Amino acid sequence: MPKTLEGQITPSYFVTKEAPARIYAMSRETKLIVVVRDPVTRAISDYTQTLSKKPDIPTFESLTFKNRTTGLIDTSWSAVQIGIYAKHLDNWLQFFPMRQILFVSGERLISDPAGELGRVQDFLGLKRIITDKHFYFNQTKGFPCLKKAEGSSKPHCLGKTKGRTHPNIHPEVVQRLRDFYRPFNMKFYQMTGHNFGWD
Ligand SMILES: Nc1ncnc2c1ncn2[C@@H]1O[C@H](COP(=O)(O)OS(=O)(=O)O)[C@@H](OP(=O)(O)O)[C@H]1O
């Protein structure tokens, strides 16, 4: 019988302080896959998702800053906090070696899904079964879609909650966030040995 791999997906694992110790206690051989994207876009996407559920929340700008005049960023706001990848990774590296962690680029998952999934398959020790021929780019959605969904002859695209239009954020605020994340991004590139090109 072929060996099977079991997996579980939860976006909050990566940023949960207790998660590495708990997973390590369960199985120290576990392979970890994390999808990361530009933390600034991630924060805006996060805010957009919350806004779609709670339209009355304050503006992105007012949540970003502790003090708008000094430009002091509120790092306790989860949309900001989650994007400090180097800090979260540090926590995982107390338990797991880098070779057991794969970071998938969210940007490349859109521009080159087969390439990125090639890395995932290699990391999991699987044959490269998913390739370019499984995808087509849907211009309307702005995302790649599967030519055929599993067990079906029909295409499959991501659901309508993906690719929500992000609100326009003042360029000054975006720039301030870019400056804030830069040192953490550099540290993250160093730790992973991979330049994600977010600057
Ligand atoms: N497969 C794949 N490839 C590329 N990008 C993807 C993919 N799946 C989800 N996304 C984008 O991730 C953002 C958060 O998605 P979700 O709404 O699914 O978030 S959550 O997992 O429910 O928290 C959201 O980003 P934005 O659309 O830019 O806001 C999703 O579009």
The ligand as an ORCA input file, in Angstrom:
! r2SCAN-3c Opt
* xyz 0 1
  N      -4.243     29.631     -3.369
  C      -4.023     30.925     -3.143
  N      -3.093     31.574     -3.856
  C      -2.864     32.888     -3.625
  N      -3.515     33.631     -2.702
  C      -4.459     33.009     -1.992
  C      -4.762     31.642     -2.148
  N      -5.763     31.337     -1.273
  C      -6.038     32.459     -0.594
  N      -5.262     33.460     -1.022
  C      -5.270     34.842     -0.539
  O      -4.933     34.904      0.836
  C      -5.669     35.958      1.472
  C      -6.432     35.392      2.649
  O      -7.267     34.390      2.170
  P      -8.464     33.830      2.990
  O      -9.600     34.754      2.901
  O      -8.680     32.453      2.517
  O      -7.931     33.896      4.460
  S      -8.113     32.867      5.557
  O      -7.270     31.729      5.236
  O      -9.531     32.514      5.577
  O      -7.707     33.575      6.743
  C      -6.579     36.547      0.402
  O      -5.872     37.652     -0.128
  P      -6.591     38.904     -0.818
  O      -7.595     38.360     -1.759
  O      -5.476     39.641     -1.499
  O      -7.194     39.710      0.286
  C      -6.671     35.421     -0.597
  O      -6.969     35.867     -1.887
*
